[in-house]
Amino acid sequence: MRPGYHITPKQGFLNDPNGLAQFREKYHVFYQWLPDVVLHGSKRWRHCVSEDLVHWIDQGCGLEPTEWYEKQGCYSGSGIVSEGKYYIFYTGNVRDREGGRRTYQCMAVSENGETFAKKGPVVCLPRGYTPHFRDPKVWKKNGRWWMMVGAQTTKHKGNVALFVSEDPQNWRWVGNLLEESRDWGFMCECPDILEIQGQEFLVLSIQKREGSVGMVFAGRMDYQRGRFLTDPKSGRFIDEGLDFYAPQSFWDESGRCLMLGWIGAGTQEYQLSQPAAEEGWLHSLTIPRVVGLYKGKLCQRPAEELKMLRGKEMSAEGKGSIVIDRGSASLEILAECPKGENVAFDLGTVLMMDYIKENHLVRFRRKRWGMPGYDEKSFSLGSLDRIHIFLDYSTAEVFLNDGETTFTFKAYFDKNTEMRFFF
């Protein structure tokens, strides 16, 4: 059930993607990692490198908690390339004997992309925030360095702290990035900012009492005021599936905005009950996705490099029921849908979708593990023209209408997955 082409640990627990960058023509992806299948502990940054976004080489741990300012974990953060150096910014987590927490935003730098020299804390906790203060995102704009950090205020409200600097080391706190009148949950994690074709978007992983969700907001970054101004009607799930969280983006050397997310999250019981945990590993990252615009909204499409995974192609055309059995659960599927018709598919009775044209509703059903029944997710969609699916034994990523809407699932398929499509 271990995925074949997704970044997945050989053993242990994976969560957030970290430090993404292309440096000296190689793609670098770190992720939060623990050597055992447990959700909490002294997190490390596991390091993977690729020349083509498809074939990844595990470089081992790129960051380990060895210093006083990170002794209980090197938590999430981002990467940026500037003047021939690769900088990574991350959160150092420190706990005392009484369970109290201290947090530091730290920096490390590399000139070869292999070894990183730690420079220690560059931002300490400002007044007005609890120690739930983490996941620095750093970028450059108008000749200056900018950093935003996911935060919880002392009022136990979610927000994002903004900092500015003339260099990567000396930071000045600007203030809260978000208007406090809006509900941002009790904690904002993994903030990210994207500017696509002149439009700006803020991505947040928001913790609320009812659960954690990845959201995207259209708006405008006001650098003079230090605020991200959101459209009051803006705000939607960045992925409509059941298992997508903590996405992070970066720009590659060809000018593409690429994004990877964590195929995971959920309650401790939900995560540790998965069949993969019994094999000694848990979770994967998504395939690399190219971020663009579709009808003015943020969309995600599979990176073109993934086409090199294609092997023996099989095509079928018709109306009614089409059955395909490739004897594998590691597949790419593309389907063109008849205009104005109902559409459905069944992938090995593990993942099923139907689109009802009368009410413009897409419904997914994902088979539960360890108990009977299915989990469901529905979404309103004006029309369904194209379906693009990536299956990889225990993951499913579905792109509708060229990435207008995406659905990401943990889905544990049998080795032989019979697929049925109904048009």
N, C-alpha and C positions, 0 to 999 in steps of 0.2 A: 504493500500500500504506500510505500515511500514514493513521492513524486520523482519523475525522471528528468524533468527540465526546469523545475523550480528550485530556487535557493532553499535548501532544507538541511538542517544539521544531521550529521551522522548519528549523533546522540545528543540528548539534553533538550533544553527548552529554548525556543526562539521567540522573540517578539519584535519590537519596533525596528524598521530600517533606519539606519543612522549614517551620517557623514557622506552622503552620496556626492560623487563628483566624477568628472573625467579629467585625468591628469596624465600628461605625457602619452596621450593616445590610448590609455587604458581606462576602463570603467572600474570604479571602486564602489563597493557596497559593503557597509558594516551592518551588523544587526546585534540587538541585545541578546545575550546568550548566558545560559547557566548549564553546567555540565550534567546536571540531573534534571529529571522532569518534575520540577517544582516551579511555582509561579513567582516566588519571591526569594531574594538572596542577594549576594554581592555580584551584581551584574557586570559582565565583561562586554567588550565590543569584539565580535567575531568579524574577520576581514575576508572578503571574497573579491577576486579580480577577474576581469574578462576583457578580451579584445573585441568582442562582437555582440555583447549583451545576451548571449545564448549559452556559451560554454564557460562555466565559472570554476575558478580554482580557489580552493579554501587555503588561505594563508595563515590560518591559526588566529590567535588572539592579537588584535592590534592594540587594544587598551586593556589593561588589567588594574584592579584597585590596589595599588602598592603604596600610595602616598597618604599622608594624614588627612588631606582634604577630600579623599574619595574612598576611604577605607571600608565603607559598606556598599560600594558600588559605583561604577562609571555609568551613569544613567544617560538617557538619550540626548542627541544633539545633531548638529549639521556640519557640512563641509563646504569649503569655498577655496577656489584656486585664485591666487593673486601674485603677480610679479614672480612667477616661476616657483612658487611655494604652495604647498597644500596644507591649509589650516583646518583643524577640526575643533569645534567648540562643543562641550558636553557638560553635564551636571555631575558634580562630585557629591555623593551622598554620605553623610556621617551621622551615626546614631550613638547616643550615650547609653549608659547602663540602665537608666530609668526609662528608656524608650524615646527620649527627646530627639529631635532631628535638627541638623544643620545642613545647609545647602550652599554650594559654591558653583558658579559658572566658570568653567576652566577652559584652557586652550592648550593644544599641542600642535606642532608644526613638523612637516616633513619636506625634504628636498628631493627624495627619491621615490616616495609613495610606498615605501616598505617599512621604514622605521620612523616613529614619531617621537619627537622630543617634547616632554611635558613642560609647560611654562607656568603651571599652577593656576590659581584663581585669578580671573580678570574682572569678575563682578561678584560682589557680596550682596547679601539680602538687603534691599532697601526697606525703609519703614513703610508700614501700611500693608505688608503681605505676611502670610504665614510661611513656614518653611516648605509648604507644598509649592515649590517654585522651581521649574525645571524645563528642559528641552529647548535650549537656545537655538534659534534660527538666525543665521547671519547672512547678509547680502550687502552689496554696494550700490549706491544710487547718488547721482549728482556729486561724485567725487568724495563721498563720505561713506563710512561703514555704519551699518545699522544692525541692531540685534533686537529680537523680540523673544520673550521668555514666557512660557505658560505659567499661569499664576492663580493663586487663591488669595483674595484680600482678607484682611483681619475681620471683615464682616462675613467671611465664609461665602463669598461670591466669586464666581469665576471671572477672570479678566486676563489681559496680556500686558506685560510690562515692556515698555519700549526704551531702548538705549541708543545713543549715537556716539561716534568716535571719529577722530581724524586718522586713526591707525588701528590695528587689530587688538591693542592691549589696554588702552586707556579710555574707559567708557564712562559716559555721563547719563544718568537716568533722566528720561524725558517725562514720563508719566504713564498713565493707563492708556492703552491703545483703543479700548472699546468704551462706548457710551454705557454708563452704569444703569441707565433706565431700562435696558433690555435684559432679558433672562439669558445668562450665559452659564447656567448650571452652577454647581459649587466648585468647579475646577475646570480650567481650560488647559489641555495638553497639546503638545506637538504642533504649535502654530506654524503656518507656512503662508507665504505671500507669492502670488503669481501675477505677472503682467503678460497677457496674451493678446497680440494684435491691438494694443492700445487699451484693452480692457483689464481691469484689476480685480483680483479675487483673493479673499482670505479663507484659508482652510484651517479648521479647528477640530480637535478631538475633544468633545465636551462631555464631562462627567455630570450626570444628573441622578437623582434618587432612583429613577426607574431604569437606569442603565447608561452605558456610554455609547456615544454616536459620533461618527465622522461627518462634519458639515462643511459646506462651501457657501460663501457669501459674496455676492457681487457688490462692488462699491468703488470707492476712490481713496487712495492713500494721500492724506494731507500731511506732507512732510514738514510744513511750517508749524502746524498745530500739534503734530505728533498724534494724529488720530486716523483710524480707518473708518471712513464714513460709509455706512451700509445703507442700501435701499431698505426702507421699512418692510417691504414685501419680499426681500431677498432672504435666502436661507433654505437649503435643501440638503438631503443626504448626498454625499459625494459618491456613494455606491449604495444601491438599493437591496443588496443581498444581506445575508445573515452573519457574514464573517469577514468584515473589512474594517480596519482601524489603523490609525496612526500613519497615514500616507505622508510621504516626503518627496519633494521635487528637486530637480537640478537642471541646469542647462548644459548640453554637451557642446563639443567643439564645432558641430555642424549647425548649431543654432536651434536645436530642438529642445523643448521642455519635456523632460522625462519624469515619470512618477512611478514609485513602487509603494505598495502598502503591505500591511501585515494581514495574512489570512488567519485570523485568530480572534482573540478577545472573548468576552463573555464571563460568566461567573466561574469561580474555581471548580465547582461541581461539573459544569458544562464542559470545561476544557479537559479536566483530568479524567473524565469518563470516556474520552475518545479512544478508539482502538489503537491509534498510533502510540498512545502513552504506554501501552503494554509492551510495545516493541522498544521502548527506551528513548523515544524522540517525540517531539511535538511541535507542530506548526511549520509554516512555510511563508515565504514572501510571494507576492504576486509576480506575474510576468512584467517586464518593463512596458509601461504604457506611455504613448505620446499624448501630451495634453494639447488640446486645440479648442476651437469654437465650433459649435453647431447651433445655428439659429440664435446666435448671440449668447448661448450658454456654454459653460465649460463641458467639454466632452473628453473621453479617453479612448484611444485606439491602440491595438497591439502594435508594438514596434515592428517595423518591416523586417528586421533581422530574423525574426522568428520563422520566417518562411524557409530558412535553411534547414529547419527540422522536418520539413515535409518529405515523405518517402513515397510509397506507392499510393497514388491518388485513385480514388473511386468516385464516380459520379452517378447520379440517378435523377430521373425526371419523371414527373407524373402527377396525377391527382388522386386523392384518396389516401391510402396507406402505403408508405415506403419503409421497408425494413432493411437495415444495414448491420452487418456483423463483421467486424474486422478482427475479432479475437484479441482485442486489446482495450485497455482503459486509458491509454495515453494517445489522445487524438486531437486534431483540429477539425472543426466542422463549420462549413459555410452553407447557408441556406438562403435562397431568394424566395420571398413569400408572394403568393398571388395577391394582387391588389384587392382590397376590400373583402377579404375572406377570413374565416376563422382558421387559426393555426394552432397546432399542438405538437409536442414531442414528449417521448418517454425514453430516458436514457437508463436502461437496465433496471427499471423500477426504482432507481435511487434518486433521480432528479427528473421532475416532470414540469412542463410548462404548458399553459393554454392561453390563447388570446381570443377574447370574445369581441367580435367587431361591433355588436349592438351597443355595448356599454364601454367600449374602448379600454378594457381592463386586461392587464397581464397578471397571471397568477402562477407562482412557482410553488412546488411542493418538494421538500427535501426529506428523504427518509431519515428517521431518527436512528441512532445507534443505541443498542442496549435495551431498547423498549420498542413496542409496536407503534405504528402511526407515523405521521409526517408533520414537519413544521412548515408553515405557509407564509408567503409574503406576496402581497398584491401591489400593483402600481398602475396608475392611470396613464395610458399612452394613446395619443391621437390616432396613429396608424402604425402597423408593423410591416416593414419592407424587407429588412435583412436581419439575419441572426448569425452571429459569429461566436463559436464556442471553443474554449480550450479546456480539455479534460486531462487530468494527470494523476490518475489512481485515487487520490484522496482530496483533490481540489477540482473546482469547476468555476471558470470565469466566463460569463456570458455578456456579449456586447450586442446591444440592439440598435439598429439604425445607425451604423457606423460610429458607435460609441456615444450616441445621444444619451443612453442610459446603460449602466452596467450593473450586473448582479454577481457577487462573489460568494461562494459557498465552500465550506468543508463538506465533502460528499464522498463516502467510502464505497468505491465501486468494486465489483468483482473483476478478476482479470479478464474475463470474457464479457463484454458489455454489448448486448444487443440494443440497437437504437431503432426506434419507431417514430416516424414523422407522419403527421396527419394534416393534409391540406384540403 
